Amino acid sequence: MVSTLPLALFALVLIATLLRGRAVRTRSGTSAWAFADARGIQRLSGIAFAVSAAALVVAAALLALGHIAPVLPSTGALIVATGAAIVIVAQVQMGNAWRVGVRDGDAPLFVTVGLFRFSRNPIFVGMILMALGIALATGTLWCWIAAAVFAIACHIQTRIEEAHLSREFGPAYDDFRRRVPRWLVM
């Protein structure tokens, strides 16, 4: 049972993300899938993000099917569950500001409430926790590599988004950056 939980949670986050994108499109008339228009380093980080995420889902599926002997299944599942909850809550808290990637001129607002009081990037924090959880559960080298690539892709995308929001919102966003840490309150 515990070994199937990470895969179920990955599926839940995927469904929530697709529904969130649809809701943003319906409410704002703008597609939330900005990665489709990405160029340069953002495109590369998006590809690394997608490939590493796919590897993590494969690891979760292999774990669920019993093809990978679990190393820390309960700990991994708990971390994946925590990460999934953070991702879903933060996506909802972003409302129409939620995007996957950034596009020039596409910054309806930046969010400073809810989980965003503790981290400027709670969705990435949650996703990185999910990657860490599946790596702990499986203990395989290739899964740890996928989790590391995933975290690096998230870090690169975060830097791109911060520069974008700073250009769009200027001093208001810069003040937010000074008050709220990139990842977590320490």
C-alpha positions as CSV (number, residue, x, y, z in Angstrom):
1,M,0.0,0.0,0.0
2,V,2.7,2.5,1.0
3,S,4.7,1.7,-2.2
4,T,1.7,2.8,-4.4
5,L,1.2,6.1,-2.6
6,P,3.9,8.1,-4.4
7,L,2.5,7.1,-7.8
8,A,-1.0,8.0,-6.7
9,L,0.2,11.4,-5.4
10,F,2.1,12.1,-8.6
11,A,-1.1,11.4,-10.5
12,L,-3.1,13.6,-8.2
13,V,-0.7,16.5,-8.7
14,L,-0.8,16.0,-12.4
15,I,-4.6,16.1,-12.5
16,A,-4.7,19.1,-10.2
17,T,-2.2,20.9,-12.4
18,L,-4.2,20.2,-15.5
19,L,-7.4,21.4,-13.8
20,R,-5.6,24.5,-12.5
21,G,-4.4,25.3,-16.0
22,R,-7.9,24.9,-17.4
23,A,-9.4,27.1,-14.6
24,V,-6.8,29.9,-15.3
25,R,-7.7,29.7,-19.0
26,T,-11.4,29.9,-18.3
27,R,-11.2,32.8,-15.8
28,S,-8.5,34.9,-17.5
29,G,-8.6,33.9,-21.2
30,T,-4.9,33.4,-21.0
31,S,-3.1,30.0,-21.3
32,A,-1.2,29.1,-18.1
33,W,1.2,26.9,-20.2
34,A,3.9,29.5,-20.9
35,F,6.6,26.8,-21.4
36,A,5.2,26.3,-24.8
37,D,6.6,29.7,-25.8
38,A,9.9,29.3,-24.0
39,R,13.2,30.0,-25.6
40,G,16.8,29.8,-24.6
41,I,17.7,28.8,-21.0
42,Q,14.0,28.6,-20.1
43,R,13.4,26.0,-22.8
44,L,16.4,24.0,-21.6
45,S,15.2,24.1,-18.0
46,G,11.7,23.1,-19.2
47,I,13.1,20.1,-21.0
48,A,15.3,19.1,-18.0
49,F,12.2,19.6,-15.8
50,A,10.0,17.4,-18.1
51,V,12.6,14.6,-18.6
52,S,13.5,14.4,-14.9
53,A,9.9,14.5,-13.9
54,A,9.1,11.7,-16.3
55,A,12.0,9.6,-14.8
56,L,10.6,10.3,-11.3
57,V,7.1,9.1,-12.3
58,V,8.6,6.0,-13.9
59,A,10.4,5.3,-10.6
60,A,7.1,5.8,-8.7
61,A,5.4,3.4,-11.1
62,L,8.2,0.8,-10.8
63,L,8.0,1.1,-7.0
64,A,4.2,0.6,-7.1
65,L,4.5,-2.4,-9.4
66,G,7.1,-4.0,-7.1
67,H,9.9,-3.8,-9.7
68,I,12.0,-1.7,-7.3
69,A,12.6,-2.9,-3.8
70,P,11.6,0.0,-1.5
71,V,14.4,1.4,0.7
72,L,12.5,3.9,2.8
73,P,8.9,3.6,1.6
74,S,7.1,5.2,4.5
75,T,9.5,8.1,4.8
76,G,9.5,8.6,1.1
77,A,5.7,8.4,0.9
78,L,5.3,10.9,3.7
79,I,7.6,13.4,2.0
80,V,5.9,12.9,-1.3
81,A,2.5,13.5,0.4
82,T,3.8,16.7,2.1
83,G,5.1,18.0,-1.2
84,A,1.9,17.1,-3.1
85,A,-0.2,19.0,-0.5
86,I,2.1,22.0,-0.8
87,V,1.9,22.0,-4.6
88,I,-1.9,21.8,-4.7
89,V,-2.5,24.4,-2.0
90,A,0.0,26.8,-3.5
91,Q,-1.5,26.4,-7.0
92,V,-4.9,27.3,-5.7
93,Q,-3.6,30.2,-3.7
94,M,-2.0,31.7,-6.8
95,G,-5.4,31.9,-8.5
96,N,-5.2,33.5,-12.0
97,A,-1.5,34.4,-11.5
98,W,-0.5,30.7,-11.7
99,R,1.6,29.9,-14.8
100,V,4.0,27.1,-15.9
101,G,6.9,29.1,-17.1
102,V,7.0,32.8,-18.0
103,R,6.2,35.0,-21.0
104,D,7.0,38.6,-21.6
105,G,4.2,40.8,-20.6
106,D,2.4,38.0,-18.8
107,A,2.4,38.8,-15.1
108,P,-1.1,39.5,-13.8
109,L,0.2,39.8,-10.2
110,F,2.5,38.2,-7.7
111,V,1.1,36.4,-4.7
112,T,2.1,37.3,-1.2
113,V,-0.5,35.5,0.9
114,G,-0.9,31.9,2.1
115,L,2.1,29.7,1.6
116,F,3.8,32.6,-0.2
117,R,4.3,34.3,3.2
118,F,6.9,31.6,3.9
119,S,8.4,31.0,0.5
120,R,8.4,32.9,-2.8
121,N,8.2,29.5,-4.5
122,P,6.1,27.0,-2.5
123,I,5.1,25.1,-5.7
124,F,8.7,24.4,-6.5
125,V,9.4,23.5,-2.8
126,G,6.5,21.0,-2.9
127,M,7.7,19.5,-6.2
128,I,11.3,19.2,-5.0
129,L,10.0,17.5,-1.8
130,M,8.1,15.0,-4.0
131,A,11.3,14.3,-6.0
132,L,13.2,13.8,-2.8
133,G,10.5,11.5,-1.4
134,I,10.5,9.2,-4.4
135,A,14.3,9.1,-4.4
136,L,14.3,8.2,-0.7
137,A,11.6,5.5,-1.3
138,T,13.5,3.9,-4.2
139,G,17.1,4.5,-3.2
140,T,18.2,4.0,-6.8
141,L,21.1,6.1,-8.2
142,W,19.2,7.0,-11.3
143,C,16.3,8.3,-9.3
144,W,18.6,10.4,-7.1
145,I,20.1,11.8,-10.4
146,A,16.7,12.6,-11.7
147,A,15.8,14.3,-8.4
148,A,19.0,16.4,-8.6
149,V,18.3,17.4,-12.2
150,F,14.7,18.2,-11.3
151,A,15.9,20.4,-8.4
152,I,18.4,22.2,-10.6
153,A,15.8,22.8,-13.3
154,C,13.5,24.3,-10.6
155,H,16.3,26.5,-9.4
156,I,17.0,27.8,-12.9
157,Q,13.3,28.4,-13.6
158,T,13.0,30.2,-10.3
159,R,15.8,32.6,-11.2
160,I,14.1,33.3,-14.6
161,E,10.8,33.9,-12.9
162,E,12.4,36.2,-10.3
163,A,14.0,38.4,-13.0
164,H,10.7,38.5,-14.9
165,L,8.7,39.5,-11.8
166,S,11.3,42.1,-10.9
167,R,11.0,43.7,-14.4
168,E,7.2,43.6,-14.3
169,F,6.6,44.8,-10.7
170,G,9.8,46.7,-9.8
171,P,10.2,47.9,-6.2
172,A,7.1,46.1,-5.0
173,Y,8.5,42.7,-6.0
174,D,12.0,43.6,-4.9
175,D,10.6,44.4,-1.4
176,F,8.8,41.0,-1.4
177,R,12.1,39.3,-2.3
178,R,13.8,41.0,0.6
179,R,11.1,39.9,3.1
180,V,10.4,36.3,1.9
181,P,13.0,33.7,1.2
182,R,13.3,32.0,-2.2
183,W,12.7,28.5,-0.7
184,L,11.8,28.4,3.0
185,V,11.9,30.4,6.1
186,M,15.0,29.5,8.0
